[in-house]
């Protein structure tokens, strides 16, 4: 199930994530799923996007490197989907639009 979206715009150095987890929906798919763990991983994705001290080891990395780190599979619980390309002049608005469209 989709639980968030990440938008990266190289030209402006924009990288951000919006997440939304429905624990009841997750548990309907897998009654043993760790909803709290998934929520913590999603918060970590948002922190890595933001950079700074909340990004852990990625704190000093540029936006592109943080994005590439996020799209690399590393967890059995939270897995990135395929990367899609596109154009936008308003990456923040596009992020919100994609969240509404792709994350129930």
WOPEPE-V946875 format. One record per pair of residues at least 4 apart in sequence whose C-alpha atoms are under 6 Angstrom apart, sorted by the first residue. I is the first residue (numbers start at 0). J is the second residue. D is the distance in Angstrom with one decimal. If there is no record, write none. Layout:
BEGIN
I_J_D + I_J_D
END
This chain:
BEGIN
1_102_5.3 + 2_18_5.6 + 2_19_5.3 + 2_20_5.3 + 2_102_5.8 + 3_17_5.5 + 3_18_3.9 + 3_19_5.9 + 4_16_5.6 + 4_17_5.6 + 5_15_5.6 + 5_16_4.3 + 6_14_5.6 + 6_15_5.7 + 7_13_5.5 + 7_14_4.3 + 8_12_5.8 + 8_13_5.0 + 12_62_5.5 + 14_48_5.5 + 14_62_5.9 + 15_48_5.0 + 16_45_5.2 + 22_34_5.6 + 26_30_4.4 + 26_32_5.9 + 46_53_5.3 + 46_54_5.1 + 47_54_4.1 + 50_54_4.9 + 50_58_4.9 + 51_58_4.7 + 52_58_5.7 + 54_58_4.6 + 60_64_5.9 + 70_79_5.5 + 72_78_5.8 + 97_101_5.7 + 98_102_5.3
END
